[in-house]
């Protein structure tokens, strides 16, 4: 008899517990996962194959019915039928009438050549006449001998031959053999009929086209040869079976336990669905084998683990006891005793290292979460989430918390940078300005949930949540945002579009689209504007966005008389008259004026190209305010009606360069110098580069950078003060440009070179 000491038993259970935790549990989990994964894989694969085959069958069947519908429409729209209807009650001996009847019979014969069409006939409602591909008879004779159906079938069919019908499908019914033919000539067949009336939109049609579809052929079309497919069928909206292949026991307790139902809607008939019944027992047979093998392997690993644990407990008992005894008297440098000799300390040290790395990674991910959440809000506003489930799944992935039924309003802030800012600002500096604006807007709504995101490069969307206890309405929120835009009025013209207030998160795209639509009603004033329903509905004097014939003739007369100054003044008069008009209305009128100028100027000179005209329209479209439009027309006027350039151009540019060196801290607008030299902005820019050798913007930047370096090395001024002294609005616009030309920041430049 084997005698086990208590410490050895304890060691055995320790080894076995570790074996169980470190090996058996992962094995059990892996087996369980494998089992369910295989089951799911088999089910999904079977479902995909089943759906693919069903979709293929449904597609072919629907295509066949669509083709049948087209053929029926063509037949009913044919001129022969239209010509026959007026003479349908004519004499049977009429040669023309008989020709039309035979023509209709030929068309019916062509229709019957379809894959699953067994018969087709024309049923005339107001005459005792039925025509099929082989004969034409009165109704009583036709349905007794040519198309023999029982009284129950007649009671089910004839009520459908009234009223407007368009591809109406009857219930399946049986057509018996012709009583006049031998018994072996033909057998009874089950069909379902589709009915179409003519005239198509009439509630009292004159004729019905009835086409019989063979139920046996349709059964062959939808049948599947897979052993795990019990049966297939086409079912209507009332759960009635139209066509069935195989055994179908949908709805029984046995079917719900052992079968799986797959259903695909028909694209041709909305009341039809293609249904298949899958035998789960046959389908999951490989999974049952995997489960049995898993249990066998689990038992094997239990026995193996017990044997290994017993062997190790006997083998390692003495060394472990010796190690514990030796560590009992061991002292750490700090005086503490080390009682246990295992790998715990090593694992602990590594755990601390992993926790430290995980903490760094968490901080990195936390910094990216707001950007990802802003991307989710952008997609939400643009309507890219089709339903609430897709949004909820995405929100859980990025830890985006939202109330689906909160009351919200979308405000769209449109930024239109002035031309002088566009030339002097980089994309980086613009990003700093927008980041500063976002921070300012968020601080202005304490205690209110606010979402901000960029839906377009020039659109900042602001989603305001109306808390139940708050009295903040959309207009008040827009006014608050407008106050935060005032410090940035020197950079761009801002317009706030006020969207509709919605009560569910799925309606936010509608509020966003409404806010975007409101931006259309902005004006040409330089200050920030609010555009909402009140602005859209306000009563204004009518504004004609196009020149009258008299104005056009006046412009042509001024051009012919070379009274160019009056020509320019007339544009200013139009702008003064439309100072309260919408921006788009004024732009339309200005485009019409420019187009008239071009046509008038072409009478005197033809040295302008299409590219030149396109550039003029681009200059006009970039204008944001009424003052910019005025300056734009001055530039265009100088380009189109300018006189010869002054002779001493070099002296003029020398004076401009001297002015730049003397007034580098001021706003040096290129429009000012261009107007001074009677040039357009583009023409002045190209001439400046030819004369000076550098672009206008780069020359000014280098002059300012030279003065900035002098201030950095010779004074103790702060970076913000130096930025203002050299002509920049603040450090956010000064630092990126300094880094662009010097390669380092101003602070680092001062640290390196100042002594």
Secondary structure as UniProt FT lines:
FT   HELIX           6..19
FT   HELIX           20..24
FT   HELIX           25..76
FT   HELIX           79..85
FT   TURN            86..89
FT   TURN            92..93
FT   HELIX           95..111
FT   TURN            112..113
FT   STRAND          117..124
FT   TURN            125..128
FT   STRAND          129..132
FT   STRAND          136..137
FT   HELIX           139..141
FT   HELIX           142..146
FT   HELIX           151..157
FT   HELIX           158..160
FT   STRAND          168..169
FT   STRAND          173..175
FT   TURN            179..180
FT   TURN            183..185
FT   STRAND          189..198
FT   TURN            200..201
FT   STRAND          207..214
FT   HELIX           215..222
FT   TURN            227..228
FT   STRAND          229..235
FT   TURN            237..238
FT   STRAND          241..246
FT   TURN            250..251
FT   HELIX           253..258
FT   STRAND          259..265
FT   TURN            270..271
FT   STRAND          273..279
FT   HELIX           280..283
FT   HELIX           285..328
FT   TURN            333..334
FT   HELIX           344..381
FT   TURN            382..383
FT   HELIX           388..397
FT   TURN            398..399
FT   TURN            404..405
FT   STRAND          408..417
FT   HELIX           419..424
FT   HELIX           427..443
FT   TURN            446..447
FT   STRAND          450..456
FT   TURN            457..458
FT   STRAND          459..465
FT   TURN            468..469
FT   HELIX           474..485
FT   HELIX           486..488
FT   TURN            489..491
FT   STRAND          492..502
FT   HELIX           505..507
FT   HELIX           508..518
FT   HELIX           519..521
FT   STRAND          529..531
FT   HELIX           533..537
FT   HELIX           549..560
FT   TURN            561..562
FT   HELIX           564..577
FT   TURN            578..580
FT   HELIX           583..601
FT   TURN            602..604
FT   HELIX           610..621
FT   HELIX           626..640
FT   HELIX           649..662
FT   TURN            664..665
FT   HELIX           670..676
FT   TURN            677..678
FT   HELIX           681..692
FT   HELIX           696..714
FT   HELIX           719..725
FT   TURN            726..727
FT   HELIX           731..742
FT   HELIX           746..753
//
